[in-house]
Amino acid sequence: MTSWWELGENRGNIGSKLSYREITCPFCEESGNFKLAYHAEKKKPNDSKVLNFDTLECGNCKGYVMVLWSANTYAGRTGLYAYKVLPWPIKYNNYPSHWPEEIGRFWLQAKRNLKDENWDASALMARSSLQIALRDQQAKGQNLKQEIDDLSDKGILPPIMKEWSDNIRELGNESAHPKPGQPATDPKDAQDVVQFLDFLLEYLYTLPHNIKQYRNRNTNDR
Ligand SMILES: [Zn+2]
């Protein structure tokens, strides 16, 4: 799509009007239980195309979603409409298939625990995923921080990741085994280490995968 006026024109659902049935509440995850709270529309100048701006209220939890939707305009064609919803339900069902299985499994649990505000569990799972990723890349060192430095020194990770890792407090936490009196994980620290993990996996696995796909595509085109 290169313009919002194309919304619903060539791709979308069959029908001429938004169906609430397809929309899931991002707060309570109930589907289709909405009533219209506010409606506005904008018409394309010198054209019959209309963009609809609907605010829907969830009948279950009283949360709100904003839906931008539009139906296609041309007579004689099958009725089509498309929509965009904000906010959408955030769910982590899977990890990218090009990641090693155990890295993805721990990453998924880090994300889900973050969403549920289980900060200790999230940070622990993030460190576990990191540990496997670093060893998978043959990193040397006694702890996560040293292993990150090692990969950076070898040019596998960029220097900016090494510098960033100095500020991630959870990387210095070696305790997979809890001790009496151990303080709770700070929410910010858990979020930081998961974000660091996201970038590290992007850099170590996703970027090389995408470049490989790009190269294969170019070779096949020739
Ligand atoms: Zn709801």
Residues whose N, C-alpha, C, O or C-beta is under 5 A from the ligand:
A	BS01	ZN	C25 F27 C28 E29 C58 N60 C61 K62 G63
